[in-house]
């Protein structure tokens, strides 16, 4: 019993800190901890600079009165068979999570493709934009 109490006294502060929500700010979430952070940073930056992502950022900041922005989350890292980062652009609010886009960034060329949710296919940015990307 005493061991359980000691364990709880030790673990509760860590759990409390881990469960806290990150502070609201107007910048994109770029907290990445991966083996090759410089490539991941470049991939995130390329996606963040897309006009469609900037438009979502502006929209979210407007409706939240500057308290939140888009979140860019690396869903998958490159492997030998799939050499790209999958980067999800989302709004992670206190009451809901909205996924806007899933981008595929090639780890060597930094070419960006996007998942077309209607067809389920990965297409080029120009194809996506021609289809009326929003």
N, CA, C and O atoms as a GROMACS GRO file, in nm:
protein
  536
    1UNK      N    1   0.083  -0.120   0.000
    1UNK     CA    2   0.000   0.000   0.000
    1UNK      C    3   0.087   0.126   0.000
    1UNK      O    4   0.060   0.223  -0.071
    2UNK      N    5   0.190   0.121   0.081
    2UNK     CA    6   0.280   0.236   0.090
    2UNK      C    7   0.350   0.260  -0.043
    2UNK      O    8   0.374   0.375  -0.081
    3UNK      N    9   0.384   0.153  -0.115
    3UNK     CA   10   0.448   0.167  -0.245
    3UNK      C   11   0.354   0.234  -0.345
    3UNK      O   12   0.398   0.315  -0.426
    4UNK      N   13   0.227   0.200  -0.340
    4UNK     CA   14   0.129   0.260  -0.432
    4UNK      C   15   0.116   0.409  -0.404
    4UNK      O   16   0.112   0.489  -0.497
    5UNK      N   17   0.109   0.446  -0.278
    5UNK     CA   18   0.099   0.588  -0.242
    5UNK      C   19   0.222   0.664  -0.288
    5UNK      O   20   0.210   0.774  -0.342
    6UNK      N   21   0.341   0.607  -0.268
    6UNK     CA   22   0.464   0.672  -0.313
    6UNK      C   23   0.466   0.686  -0.466
    6UNK      O   24   0.508   0.789  -0.519
    7UNK      N   25   0.420   0.583  -0.534
    7UNK     CA   26   0.413   0.590  -0.679
    7UNK      C   27   0.320   0.702  -0.724
    7UNK      O   28   0.355   0.779  -0.814
    8UNK      N   29   0.202   0.711  -0.663
    8UNK     CA   30   0.106   0.815  -0.699
    8UNK      C   31   0.161   0.954  -0.670
    8UNK      O   32   0.142   1.047  -0.749
    9UNK      N   33   0.228   0.969  -0.557
    9UNK     CA   34   0.286   1.099  -0.523
    9UNK      C   35   0.391   1.137  -0.628
    9UNK      O   36   0.407   1.255  -0.660
   10UNK      N   37   0.461   1.039  -0.679
   10UNK     CA   38   0.565   1.066  -0.777
   10UNK      C   39   0.506   1.090  -0.916
   10UNK      O   40   0.554   1.179  -0.987
   11UNK      N   41   0.404   1.013  -0.957
   11UNK     CA   42   0.355   1.018  -1.095
   11UNK      C   43   0.250   1.127  -1.119
   11UNK      O   44   0.243   1.179  -1.230
   12UNK      N   45   0.170   1.163  -1.020
   12UNK     CA   46   0.060   1.260  -1.040
   12UNK      C   47   0.109   1.393  -1.094
   12UNK      O   48   0.047   1.446  -1.186
   13UNK      N   49   0.217   1.450  -1.041
   13UNK     CA   50   0.262   1.578  -1.099
   13UNK      C   51   0.298   1.567  -1.248
   13UNK      O   52   0.273   1.660  -1.325
   14UNK      N   53   0.357   1.455  -1.287
   14UNK     CA   54   0.392   1.436  -1.428
   14UNK      C   55   0.267   1.422  -1.514
   14UNK      O   56   0.259   1.480  -1.623
   15UNK      N   57   0.171   1.347  -1.466
   15UNK     CA   58   0.046   1.330  -1.541
   15UNK      C   59  -0.029   1.462  -1.553
   15UNK      O   60  -0.082   1.495  -1.659
   16UNK      N   61  -0.032   1.536  -1.446
   16UNK     CA   62  -0.100   1.666  -1.447
   16UNK      C   63  -0.038   1.757  -1.552
   16UNK      O   64  -0.110   1.822  -1.628
   17UNK      N   65   0.093   1.762  -1.556
   17UNK     CA   66   0.162   1.846  -1.654
   17UNK      C   67   0.139   1.796  -1.796
   17UNK      O   68   0.119   1.876  -1.887
   18UNK      N   69   0.140   1.664  -1.814
   18UNK     CA   70   0.121   1.608  -1.947
   18UNK      C   71  -0.020   1.630  -2.000
   18UNK      O   72  -0.040   1.644  -2.121
   19UNK      N   73  -0.117   1.635  -1.912
   19UNK     CA   74  -0.255   1.650  -1.955
   19UNK      C   75  -0.296   1.795  -1.975
   19UNK      O   76  -0.403   1.823  -2.029
   20UNK      N   77  -0.214   1.886  -1.931
   20UNK     CA   78  -0.246   2.027  -1.953
   20UNK      C   79  -0.247   2.056  -2.101
   20UNK      O   80  -0.166   2.003  -2.177
   21UNK      N   81  -0.339   2.142  -2.142
   21UNK     CA   82  -0.343   2.182  -2.281
   21UNK      C   83  -0.230   2.280  -2.307
   21UNK      O   84  -0.194   2.359  -2.219
   22UNK      N   85  -0.173   2.275  -2.429
   22UNK     CA   86  -0.069   2.373  -2.461
   22UNK      C   87  -0.128   2.513  -2.460
   22UNK      O   88  -0.247   2.531  -2.486
   23UNK      N   89  -0.046   2.612  -2.430
   23UNK     CA   90  -0.096   2.749  -2.427
   23UNK      C   91  -0.147   2.792  -2.564
   23UNK      O   92  -0.089   2.756  -2.666
   24UNK      N   93  -0.255   2.869  -2.564
   24UNK     CA   94  -0.306   2.923  -2.690
   24UNK      C   95  -0.214   3.032  -2.738
   24UNK      O   96  -0.175   3.121  -2.662
   25UNK      N   97  -0.180   3.025  -2.863
   25UNK     CA   98  -0.102   3.132  -2.922
   25UNK      C   99  -0.136   3.140  -3.070
   25UNK      O  100  -0.208   3.055  -3.122
   26UNK      N  101  -0.084   3.239  -3.135
   26UNK     CA  102  -0.122   3.261  -3.274
   26UNK      C  103  -0.023   3.197  -3.371
   26UNK      O  104  -0.039   3.210  -3.492
   27UNK      N  105   0.077   3.130  -3.320
   27UNK     CA  106   0.173   3.071  -3.411
   27UNK      C  107   0.140   2.924  -3.435
   27UNK      O  108   0.072   2.859  -3.356
   28UNK      N  109   0.190   2.876  -3.545
   28UNK     CA  110   0.172   2.737  -3.584
   28UNK      C  111   0.247   2.648  -3.485
   28UNK      O  112   0.355   2.683  -3.440
   29UNK      N  113   0.190   2.533  -3.453
   29UNK     CA  114   0.254   2.439  -3.363
   29UNK      C  115   0.368   2.370  -3.437
   29UNK      O  116   0.344   2.291  -3.529
   30UNK      N  117   0.491   2.398  -3.397
   30UNK     CA  118   0.606   2.340  -3.463
   30UNK      C  119   0.693   2.264  -3.365
   30UNK      O  120   0.815   2.259  -3.382
   31UNK      N  121   0.634   2.204  -3.265
   31UNK     CA  122   0.709   2.130  -3.166
   31UNK      C  123   0.731   1.988  -3.218
   31UNK      O  124   0.645   1.902  -3.204
   32UNK      N  125   0.847   1.966  -3.278
   32UNK     CA  126   0.876   1.839  -3.342
   32UNK      C  127   0.994   1.772  -3.272
   32UNK      O  128   1.096   1.834  -3.246
   33UNK      N  129   0.977   1.644  -3.241
   33UNK     CA  130   1.088   1.570  -3.184
   33UNK      C  131   1.107   1.443  -3.266
   33UNK      O  132   1.045   1.340  -3.240
   34UNK      N  133   1.192   1.452  -3.365
   34UNK     CA  134   1.219   1.340  -3.455
   34UNK      C  135   1.370   1.328  -3.472
   34UNK      O  136   1.446   1.419  -3.437
   35UNK      N  137   1.413   1.217  -3.527
   35UNK     CA  138   1.556   1.192  -3.544
   35UNK      C  139   1.622   1.296  -3.633
   35UNK      O  140   1.731   1.343  -3.603
   36UNK      N  141   1.555   1.333  -3.742
   36UNK     CA  142   1.613   1.431  -3.833
   36UNK      C  143   1.524   1.554  -3.835
   36UNK      O  144   1.450   1.576  -3.931
   37UNK      N  145   1.532   1.633  -3.731
   37UNK     CA  146   1.441   1.747  -3.714
   37UNK      C  147   1.456   1.850  -3.825
   37UNK      O  148   1.359   1.916  -3.859
   38UNK      N  149   1.574   1.866  -3.880
   38UNK     CA  150   1.591   1.969  -3.983
   38UNK      C  151   1.507   1.938  -4.107
   38UNK      O  152   1.448   2.029  -4.165
   39UNK      N  153   1.500   1.812  -4.148
   39UNK     CA  154   1.415   1.777  -4.262
   39UNK      C  155   1.268   1.794  -4.226
   39UNK      O  156   1.190   1.844  -4.307
   40UNK      N  157   1.231   1.753  -4.108
   40UNK     CA  158   1.092   1.767  -4.064
   40UNK      C  159   1.055   1.915  -4.056
   40UNK      O  160   0.945   1.954  -4.095
   41UNK      N  161   1.145   1.997  -4.004
   41UNK     CA  162   1.121   2.141  -3.997
   41UNK      C  163   1.100   2.200  -4.136
   41UNK      O  164   1.010   2.281  -4.157
   42UNK      N  165   1.183   2.158  -4.231
   42UNK     CA  166   1.170   2.208  -4.368
   42UNK      C  167   1.036   2.166  -4.429
   42UNK      O  168   0.971   2.245  -4.497
   43UNK      N  169   0.996   2.042  -4.403
   43UNK     CA  170   0.868   1.993  -4.456
   43UNK      C  171   0.752   2.072  -4.396
   43UNK      O  172   0.661   2.113  -4.468
   44UNK      N  173   0.755   2.092  -4.266
   44UNK     CA  174   0.649   2.168  -4.198
   44UNK      C  175   0.645   2.311  -4.253
   44UNK      O  176   0.537   2.364  -4.281
   45UNK      N  177   0.761   2.372  -4.267
   45UNK     CA  178   0.768   2.510  -4.316
   45UNK      C  179   0.712   2.522  -4.458
   45UNK      O  180   0.640   2.617  -4.488
   46UNK      N  181   0.746   2.426  -4.544
   46UNK     CA  182   0.693   2.429  -4.681
   46UNK      C  183   0.541   2.421  -4.682
   46UNK      O  184   0.475   2.493  -4.758
   47UNK      N  185   0.485   2.334  -4.599
   47UNK     CA  186   0.340   2.321  -4.593
   47UNK      C  187   0.278   2.448  -4.534
   47UNK      O  188   0.177   2.497  -4.584
   48UNK      N  189   0.339   2.500  -4.430
   48UNK     CA  190   0.285   2.620  -4.365
   48UNK      C  191   0.281   2.741  -4.458
   48UNK      O  192   0.196   2.828  -4.443
   49UNK      N  193   0.373   2.745  -4.553
   49UNK     CA  194   0.380   2.859  -4.644
   49UNK      C  195   0.281   2.850  -4.761
   49UNK      O  196   0.268   2.945  -4.838
   50UNK      N  197   0.210   2.739  -4.774
   50UNK     CA  198   0.111   2.727  -4.882
   50UNK      C  199  -0.002   2.828  -4.861
   50UNK      O  200  -0.046   2.848  -4.748
   51UNK      N  201  -0.048   2.892  -4.968
   51UNK     CA  202  -0.155   2.992  -4.955
   51UNK      C  203  -0.283   2.937  -4.890
   51UNK      O  204  -0.351   3.008  -4.817
   52UNK      N  205  -0.314   2.811  -4.917
   52UNK     CA  206  -0.434   2.750  -4.859
   52UNK      C  207  -0.421   2.736  -4.708
   52UNK      O  208  -0.518   2.755  -4.635
   53UNK      N  209  -0.302   2.702  -4.661
   53UNK     CA  210  -0.278   2.689  -4.518
   53UNK      C  211  -0.280   2.827  -4.452
   53UNK      O  212  -0.337   2.845  -4.345
   54UNK      N  213  -0.218   2.924  -4.518
   54UNK     CA  214  -0.219   3.061  -4.466
   54UNK      C  215  -0.362   3.114  -4.455
   54UNK      O  216  -0.396   3.185  -4.360
   55UNK      N  217  -0.447   3.081  -4.553
   55UNK     CA  218  -0.587   3.125  -4.550
   55UNK      C  219  -0.661   3.062  -4.432
   55UNK      O  220  -0.740   3.129  -4.365
   56UNK      N  221  -0.636   2.934  -4.406
   56UNK     CA  222  -0.699   2.868  -4.290
   56UNK      C  223  -0.650   2.930  -4.159
   56UNK      O  224  -0.727   2.949  -4.066
   57UNK      N  225  -0.521   2.960  -4.155
   57UNK     CA  226  -0.463   3.025  -4.036
   57UNK      C  227  -0.533   3.158  -4.009
   57UNK      O  228  -0.572   3.187  -3.897
   58UNK      N  229  -0.548   3.237  -4.113
   58UNK     CA  230  -0.614   3.368  -4.101
   58UNK      C  231  -0.759   3.352  -4.055
   58UNK      O  232  -0.806   3.427  -3.969
   59UNK      N  233  -0.829   3.255  -4.113
   59UNK     CA  234  -0.969   3.230  -4.077
   59UNK      C  235  -0.982   3.189  -3.931
   59UNK      O  236  -1.068   3.240  -3.859
   60UNK      N  237  -0.897   3.096  -3.886
   60UNK     CA  238  -0.905   3.048  -3.747
   60UNK      C  239  -0.871   3.161  -3.650
   60UNK      O  240  -0.937   3.176  -3.547
   61UNK      N  241  -0.770   3.238  -3.683
   61UNK     CA  242  -0.736   3.351  -3.595
   61UNK      C  243  -0.852   3.449  -3.587
   61UNK      O  244  -0.877   3.507  -3.481
   62UNK      N  245  -0.922   3.468  -3.698
   62UNK     CA  246  -1.036   3.560  -3.698
   62UNK      C  247  -1.148   3.510  -3.608
   62UNK      O  248  -1.201   3.586  -3.527
   63UNK      N  249  -1.186   3.382  -3.623
   63UNK     CA  250  -1.299   3.332  -3.545
   63UNK      C  251  -1.266   3.308  -3.398
   63UNK      O  252  -1.356   3.300  -3.314
   64UNK      N  253  -1.135   3.295  -3.367
   64UNK     CA  254  -1.096   3.277  -3.226
   64UNK      C  255  -1.042   3.407  -3.166
   64UNK      O  256  -0.986   3.407  -3.056
   65UNK      N  257  -1.058   3.514  -3.238
   65UNK     CA  258  -1.011   3.646  -3.193
   65UNK      C  259  -0.862   3.644  -3.161
   65UNK      O  260  -0.817   3.700  -3.061
   66UNK      N  261  -0.785   3.578  -3.249
   66UNK     CA  262  -0.640   3.576  -3.236
   66UNK      C  263  -0.585   3.482  -3.130
   66UNK      O  264  -0.466   3.486  -3.100
   67UNK      N  265  -0.669   3.399  -3.073
   67UNK     CA  266  -0.624   3.311  -2.964
   67UNK      C  267  -0.568   3.178  -3.014
   67UNK      O  268  -0.490   3.114  -2.942
   68UNK      N  269  -0.605   3.137  -3.135
   68UNK     CA  270  -0.557   3.009  -3.187
   68UNK      C  271  -0.528   3.021  -3.335
   68UNK      O  272  -0.567   3.118  -3.401
   69UNK      N  273  -0.458   2.922  -3.385
   69UNK     CA  274  -0.428   2.914  -3.527
   69UNK      C  275  -0.431   2.770  -3.572
   69UNK      O  276  -0.479   2.683  -3.498
   70UNK      N  277  -0.381   2.744  -3.690
   70UNK     CA  278  -0.377   2.607  -3.738
   70UNK      C  279  -0.268   2.530  -3.664
   70UNK      O  280  -0.174   2.588  -3.611
   71UNK      N  281  -0.284   2.400  -3.663
   71UNK     CA  282  -0.182   2.310  -3.610
   71UNK      C  283  -0.134   2.223  -3.724
   71UNK      O  284  -0.215   2.169  -3.800
   72UNK      N  285  -0.004   2.211  -3.737
   72UNK     CA  286   0.054   2.120  -3.835
   72UNK      C  287   0.115   2.005  -3.758
   72UNK      O  288   0.201   2.023  -3.673
   73UNK      N  289   0.069   1.886  -3.790
   73UNK     CA  290   0.108   1.768  -3.715
   73UNK      C  291   0.166   1.664  -3.811
   73UNK      O  292   0.104   1.630  -3.911
   74UNK      N  293   0.285   1.614  -3.779
   74UNK     CA  294   0.343   1.508  -3.860
   74UNK      C  295   0.276   1.378  -3.822
   74UNK      O  296   0.293   1.327  -3.711
   75UNK      N  297   0.198   1.323  -3.915
   75UNK     CA  298   0.126   1.198  -3.891
   75UNK      C  299   0.213   1.076  -3.920
   75UNK      O  300   0.196   0.971  -3.859
   76UNK      N  301   0.306   1.092  -4.013
   76UNK     CA  302   0.391   0.980  -4.051
   76UNK      C  303   0.524   1.034  -4.100
   76UNK      O  304   0.531   1.138  -4.166
   77UNK      N  305   0.629   0.962  -4.067
   77UNK     CA  306   0.762   1.001  -4.111
   77UNK      C  307   0.808   0.911  -4.226
   77UNK      O  308   0.754   0.802  -4.245
   78UNK      N  309   0.907   0.957  -4.302
   78UNK     CA  310   0.953   0.879  -4.416
   78UNK      C  311   1.006   0.741  -4.376
   78UNK      O  312   1.066   0.723  -4.270
   79UNK      N  313   0.982   0.646  -4.464
   79UNK     CA  314   1.038   0.511  -4.450
   79UNK      C  315   1.104   0.475  -4.582
   79UNK      O  316   1.100   0.552  -4.678
   80UNK      N  317   1.163   0.358  -4.588
   80UNK     CA  318   1.227   0.313  -4.712
   80UNK      C  319   1.126   0.295  -4.824
   80UNK      O  320   1.157   0.320  -4.940
   81UNK      N  321   1.005   0.253  -4.790
   81UNK     CA  322   0.904   0.229  -4.893
   81UNK      C  323   0.813   0.350  -4.917
   81UNK      O  324   0.752   0.361  -5.023
   82UNK      N  325   0.805   0.438  -4.820
   82UNK     CA  326   0.722   0.559  -4.834
   82UNK      C  327   0.806   0.680  -4.792
   82UNK      O  328   0.806   0.718  -4.675
   83UNK      N  329   0.880   0.739  -4.888
   83UNK     CA  330   0.977   0.843  -4.854
   83UNK      C  331   0.917   0.983  -4.836
   83UNK      O  332   0.970   1.080  -4.890
   84UNK      N  333   0.808   0.993  -4.761
   84UNK     CA  334   0.749   1.125  -4.744
   84UNK      C  335   0.694   1.142  -4.603
   84UNK      O  336   0.662   1.046  -4.533
   85UNK      N  337   0.686   1.268  -4.565
   85UNK     CA  338   0.619   1.306  -4.441
   85UNK      C  339   0.471   1.324  -4.473
   85UNK      O  340   0.436   1.383  -4.575
   86UNK      N  341   0.385   1.274  -4.387
   86UNK     CA  342   0.243   1.306  -4.399
   86UNK      C  343   0.216   1.412  -4.293
   86UNK      O  344   0.229   1.387  -4.174
   87UNK      N  345   0.177   1.530  -4.340
   87UNK     CA  346   0.156   1.643  -4.249
   87UNK      C  347   0.009   1.682  -4.254
   87UNK      O  348  -0.046   1.716  -4.359
   88UNK      N  349  -0.053   1.677  -4.139
   88UNK     CA  350  -0.195   1.709  -4.127
   88UNK      C  351  -0.210   1.854  -4.081
   88UNK      O  352  -0.146   1.897  -3.986
   89UNK      N  353  -0.296   1.928  -4.150
   89UNK     CA  354  -0.327   2.065  -4.113
   89UNK      C  355  -0.464   2.061  -4.048
   89UNK      O  356  -0.561   2.014  -4.107
   90UNK      N  357  -0.472   2.111  -3.925
   90UNK     CA  358  -0.596   2.098  -3.848
   90UNK      C  359  -0.619   2.217  -3.757
   90UNK      O  360  -0.530   2.299  -3.731
   91UNK      N  361  -0.741   2.224  -3.709
   91UNK     CA  362  -0.776   2.314  -3.601
   91UNK      C  363  -0.808   2.225  -3.483
   91UNK      O  364  -0.898   2.141  -3.490
   92UNK      N  365  -0.736   2.243  -3.374
   92UNK     CA  366  -0.754   2.162  -3.254
   92UNK      C  367  -0.809   2.252  -3.145
   92UNK      O  368  -0.734   2.302  -3.062
   93UNK      N  369  -0.940   2.271  -3.146
   93UNK     CA  370  -1.005   2.357  -3.048
   93UNK      C  371  -1.040   2.282  -2.921
   93UNK      O  372  -1.025   2.160  -2.913
   94UNK      N  373  -1.087   2.354  -2.824
   94UNK     CA  374  -1.124   2.292  -2.696
   94UNK      C  375  -1.247   2.204  -2.709
   94UNK      O  376  -1.266   2.113  -2.629
   95UNK      N  377  -1.330   2.230  -2.810
   95UNK     CA  378  -1.453   2.153  -2.824
   95UNK      C  379  -1.454   2.059  -2.944
   95UNK      O  380  -1.545   1.976  -2.957
   96UNK      N  381  -1.355   2.070  -3.033
   96UNK     CA  382  -1.354   1.982  -3.150
   96UNK      C  383  -1.218   1.985  -3.220
   96UNK      O  384  -1.135   2.073  -3.198
   97UNK      N  385  -1.200   1.884  -3.304
   97UNK     CA  386  -1.082   1.874  -3.389
   97UNK      C  387  -1.130   1.870  -3.533
   97UNK      O  388  -1.211   1.785  -3.570
   98UNK      N  389  -1.081   1.962  -3.614
   98UNK     CA  390  -1.116   1.966  -3.755
   98UNK      C  391  -0.990   1.948  -3.838
   98UNK      O  392  -0.896   2.026  -3.828
   99UNK      N  393  -0.989   1.844  -3.919
   99UNK     CA  394  -0.876   1.820  -4.008
   99UNK      C  395  -0.910   1.885  -4.142
   99UNK      O  396  -1.012   1.854  -4.204
  100UNK      N  397  -0.823   1.975  -4.186
  100UNK     CA  398  -0.846   2.045  -4.312
  100UNK      C  399  -0.776   1.975  -4.429
  100UNK      O  400  -0.838   1.950  -4.532
  101UNK      N  401  -0.648   1.945  -4.412
  101UNK     CA  402  -0.570   1.890  -4.523
  101UNK      C  403  -0.473   1.784  -4.473
  101UNK      O  404  -0.433   1.783  -4.357
  102UNK      N  405  -0.438   1.692  -4.565
  102UNK     CA  406  -0.331   1.594  -4.544
  102UNK      C  407  -0.232   1.609  -4.659
  102UNK      O  408  -0.262   1.573  -4.773
  103UNK      N  409  -0.115   1.663  -4.628
  103UNK     CA  410  -0.013   1.685  -4.729
  103UNK      C  411   0.095   1.577  -4.719
  103UNK      O  412   0.127   1.528  -4.611
  104UNK      N  413   0.150   1.542  -4.834
  104UNK     CA  414   0.258   1.444  -4.844
  104UNK      C  415   0.379   1.518  -4.897
  104UNK      O  416   0.380   1.566  -5.010
  105UNK      N  417   0.483   1.528  -4.814
  105UNK     CA  418   0.604   1.601  -4.852
  105UNK      C  419   0.718   1.501  -4.868
  105UNK      O  420   0.756   1.432  -4.773
  106UNK      N  421   0.771   1.493  -4.989
  106UNK     CA  422   0.880   1.400  -5.017
  106UNK      C  423   1.003   1.441  -4.937
  106UNK      O  424   1.040   1.559  -4.937
  107UNK      N  425   1.064   1.347  -4.870
  107UNK     CA  426   1.174   1.380  -4.778
  107UNK      C  427   1.301   1.425  -4.848
  107UNK      O  428   1.384   1.491  -4.786
  108UNK      N  429   1.319   1.392  -4.975
  108UNK     CA  430   1.440   1.433  -5.046
  108UNK      C  431   1.416   1.556  -5.132
  108UNK      O  432   1.495   1.650  -5.130
  109UNK      N  433   1.308   1.555  -5.209
  109UNK     CA  434   1.283   1.664  -5.303
  109UNK      C  435   1.200   1.778  -5.243
  109UNK      O  436   1.196   1.888  -5.297
  110UNK      N  437   1.134   1.750  -5.133
  110UNK     CA  438   1.042   1.844  -5.067
  110UNK      C  439   0.924   1.880  -5.157
  110UNK      O  440   0.859   1.982  -5.136
  111UNK      N  441   0.896   1.795  -5.257
  111UNK     CA  442   0.775   1.811  -5.339
  111UNK      C  443   0.653   1.785  -5.251
  111UNK      O  444   0.654   1.695  -5.166
  112UNK      N  445   0.550   1.862  -5.272
  112UNK     CA  446   0.429   1.849  -5.192
  112UNK      C  447   0.315   1.794  -5.277
  112UNK      O  448   0.289   1.841  -5.387
  113UNK      N  449   0.250   1.694  -5.223
  113UNK     CA  450   0.127   1.641  -5.282
  113UNK      C  451   0.021   1.645  -5.173
  113UNK      O  452   0.051   1.672  -5.056
  114UNK      N  453  -0.102   1.619  -5.211
  114UNK     CA  454  -0.212   1.630  -5.115
  114UNK      C  455  -0.307   1.513  -5.134
  114UNK      O  456  -0.325   1.463  -5.245
  115UNK      N  457  -0.368   1.471  -5.025
  115UNK     CA  458  -0.470   1.367  -5.031
  115UNK      C  459  -0.601   1.431  -5.072
  115UNK      O  460  -0.653   1.518  -5.003
  116UNK      N  461  -0.654   1.386  -5.185
  116UNK     CA  462  -0.786   1.432  -5.229
  116UNK      C  463  -0.888   1.345  -5.159
  116UNK      O  464  -0.900   1.226  -5.187
  117UNK      N  465  -0.963   1.405  -5.068
  117UNK     CA  466  -1.055   1.327  -4.985
  117UNK      C  467  -1.172   1.271  -5.064
  117UNK      O  468  -1.234   1.173  -5.022
  118UNK      N  469  -1.205   1.330  -5.177
  118UNK     CA  470  -1.316   1.280  -5.258
  118UNK      C  471  -1.277   1.150  -5.327
  118UNK      O  472  -1.351   1.052  -5.322
  119UNK      N  473  -1.160   1.150  -5.393
  119UNK     CA  474  -1.117   1.031  -5.467
  119UNK      C  475  -1.035   0.935  -5.381
  119UNK      O  476  -1.024   0.817  -5.413
  120UNK      N  477  -0.977   0.986  -5.273
  120UNK     CA  478  -0.890   0.903  -5.190
  120UNK      C  479  -0.751   0.887  -5.249
  120UNK      O  480  -0.673   0.804  -5.202
  121UNK      N  481  -0.719   0.966  -5.352
  121UNK     CA  482  -0.589   0.956  -5.419
  121UNK      C  483  -0.498   1.070  -5.376
  121UNK      O  484  -0.544   1.177  -5.336
  122UNK      N  485  -0.369   1.043  -5.384
  122UNK     CA  486  -0.269   1.146  -5.358
  122UNK      C  487  -0.240   1.213  -5.492
  122UNK      O  488  -0.199   1.148  -5.588
  123UNK      N  489  -0.262   1.344  -5.497
  123UNK     CA  490  -0.248   1.418  -5.623
  123UNK      C  491  -0.153   1.536  -5.604
  123UNK      O  492  -0.119   1.573  -5.492
  124UNK      N  493  -0.112   1.594  -5.716
  124UNK     CA  494  -0.023   1.710  -5.710
  124UNK      C  495  -0.102   1.832  -5.663
  124UNK      O  496  -0.225   1.836  -5.668
  125UNK      N  497  -0.028   1.932  -5.617
  125UNK     CA  498  -0.093   2.056  -5.575
  125UNK      C  499  -0.167   2.122  -5.689
  125UNK      O  500  -0.277   2.175  -5.670
  126UNK      N  501  -0.109   2.119  -5.808
  126UNK     CA  502  -0.176   2.184  -5.921
  126UNK      C  503  -0.306   2.112  -5.956
  126UNK      O  504  -0.405   2.178  -5.989
  127UNK      N  505  -0.308   1.980  -5.950
  127UNK     CA  506  -0.433   1.906  -5.974
  127UNK      C  507  -0.537   1.940  -5.868
  127UNK      O  508  -0.654   1.962  -5.898
  128UNK      N  509  -0.492   1.943  -5.744
  128UNK     CA  510  -0.580   1.972  -5.632
  128UNK      C  511  -0.641   2.112  -5.645
  128UNK      O  512  -0.760   2.132  -5.625
  129UNK      N  513  -0.556   2.207  -5.678
  129UNK     CA  514  -0.603   2.345  -5.694
  129UNK      C  515  -0.699   2.356  -5.812
  129UNK      O  516  -0.797   2.431  -5.806
  130UNK      N  517  -0.672   2.282  -5.920
  130UNK     CA  518  -0.763   2.284  -6.036
  130UNK      C  519  -0.899   2.226  -6.002
  130UNK      O  520  -0.999   2.262  -6.064
  131UNK      N  521  -0.903   2.137  -5.904
  131UNK     CA  522  -1.028   2.075  -5.861
  131UNK      C  523  -1.104   2.165  -5.762
  131UNK      O  524  -1.212   2.129  -5.717
  132UNK      N  525  -1.048   2.278  -5.731
  132UNK     CA  526  -1.116   2.371  -5.642
  132UNK      C  527  -1.079   2.353  -5.496
  132UNK      O  528  -1.166   2.351  -5.409
  133UNK      N  529  -0.951   2.340  -5.468
  133UNK     CA  530  -0.904   2.325  -5.330
  133UNK      C  531  -0.957   2.439  -5.244
  133UNK      O  532  -0.967   2.553  -5.288
  134UNK      N  533  -0.989   2.404  -5.121
  134UNK     CA  534  -1.038   2.509  -5.031
  134UNK      C  535  -0.972   2.499  -4.897
  134UNK      O  536  -1.001   2.579  -4.808
   0.00000   0.00000   0.00000
